[in-house]
């Protein structure tokens, strides 16, 4: 049986993730207290209409049961169940904007005396004890459509192996919250100032040729690759599910995209790699 537990901050995209999993063939259950998960699994395993793939959303409203989640996950994995956790988050300003646009009250508003910011802070505090339990995705600057694609890519991964997620981003849009390591590529020559290259991205041949012509670009890629190779065994020994390496330039369109593509190609033959471009479509 495959079990995916979806948790994270309200407004970050848990409903989008759960719907994507349902579309992928998972039996979806929304807002189930953590302590009821084993009973649900037992029921499905003993049912004549046994389901092999289940997705469950868990949020801060389940309260004290959250503290039991790490032990529950370990117990289910000991039973041979392929149990994975994905934690979805976003910056406070992105969450506040989404609640303002939707005009929905925050789920914690009936428990917290204060404004929306206080609700977000309290929910982040409650969820902090399970935030490191699984794979992180920051949706602050990601469209629902792109986020659904990221979920589909994540589903294809072998959970027994560490995943290296290479992500490009633009500093002017903020640093991704889910990044474990961040490299700054803003000192490299910028294709943006060439009118012919400005509308293109780091995936386009003309931009690639522009960046390949500068030795510092190749040196930076080599140095980042060497750093990863040097420290990857230590990250693996830490029993991590994923290592997110973010490369940033000014707008997240040219330099960071090119470097991330090059690194993903280098490591893709031997490591399990995810490739994400946050600020281009």
Secondary structure, 3 states (H helix, E strand, C coil): CEEEEEEECCCCCHHHHHHHHHHCCCEEECCCCHHHHHHHHHHHHHCCCCCCEEEEEECHHHHHHHHHHHHHHHHHHHCCCEEEEEEEECCHHHHHHHHHHHCCCCCCCCCCCCCHHHHHHHHHHHHCCCCCCCEEEECCCCCHHHHHHHHHHHHCCCCCCCEEEEEEEEHHHCCCCCCCEEEECCCCCCHHHCHHHHCCCCCCHHHHHHHHCCHHHHHHHHHHHHHHHHHHHHHHHCCCCEEEEEEEECCCCCHHHHHHHHHHHHHCCCCEEEEEECCCC
